Amino acid sequence: MAHRKNADHNELRRVLRNGSYWLEYQPILTADGDTIAMEALLRLPDFLGAQPIGYVIGLAGELGALPELGKGVIRRACAQLRYWMDAGISGVRICVNTCAKELLDDGYLAQMERVLVEFGLSAGDVEIELTERDAIELERSGSNVIEQLRARGFMVSLDDFGTGYSSLSYLRALPVTTIKLDKSFLRGVPANGDANAVVRMVIQLAHDLRLNVIAEGVESVEQASFLGSAGCGAFQGFLYTPALAVDEATARLRGHQSGSGLTPA
């Protein structure tokens, strides 16, 4: 195991040195079929590419390379958004995943500001996604970085909402704009009445707290129909499209940005 971990550290160093990672993009759509955001997802080559992304983030943390990796991802994602804007694609923001360790880096906020200036973007063009576990870690550490991001105009969403242990007790205290319902919420929906009741309750709670709701992992028309009737505002999942290579994402944005309805890809 130690040999494997050492090999993985060396491989990640090589990937970062060569810049041989890339991003894919998964659309987030409204009930009307408008693409309102593209979530940037990190991809790596060879053995690392077959591992859960959490494992790779852990390796980067052990190497002290999270700031470097995060900076590379946000620059590539914002460069891509700039390209789309220059191509006449409007009304789409970019969503980038991060974690508590990255957000606690002293240079994080300044780095975000530099990237916005470099690509001529506003803070509202970028949404920062972090899991509720990471958000709670930030809250417990006394950090106010989420507040600072919000004050600068960034949107901040709680990813994989519902997989942590303190969701409801922390939700009102965290200054986020959006919750992304984890796909585990959709098990049994819409056939199971109890599952439906939980989803309706969470969506209503989010609305009462003035939060947007995005449903992740939507796989069937029936699920999408139920979520829409329950008040969910946006959708993401294999029903529409998996994560796409950049050329495919660009083609989809050009052809499906508006008016296409919530239909499978």
Secondary structure as UniProt FT lines:
FT   HELIX           2..18
FT   STRAND          22..30
FT   TURN            31..32
FT   STRAND          35..43
FT   HELIX           46..49
FT   HELIX           53..63
FT   HELIX           66..86
FT   TURN            87..88
FT   STRAND          93..97
FT   HELIX           100..103
FT   TURN            106..107
FT   HELIX           108..119
FT   HELIX           123..125
FT   STRAND          126..131
FT   HELIX           132..141
FT   HELIX           145..152
FT   STRAND          155..161
FT   HELIX           167..171
FT   TURN            172..173
FT   STRAND          178..181
FT   HELIX           183..186
FT   TURN            187..191
FT   HELIX           193..208
FT   TURN            209..210
FT   STRAND          212..215
FT   HELIX           221..229
FT   TURN            230..231
FT   STRAND          234..235
FT   TURN            238..240
FT   HELIX           246..256
//
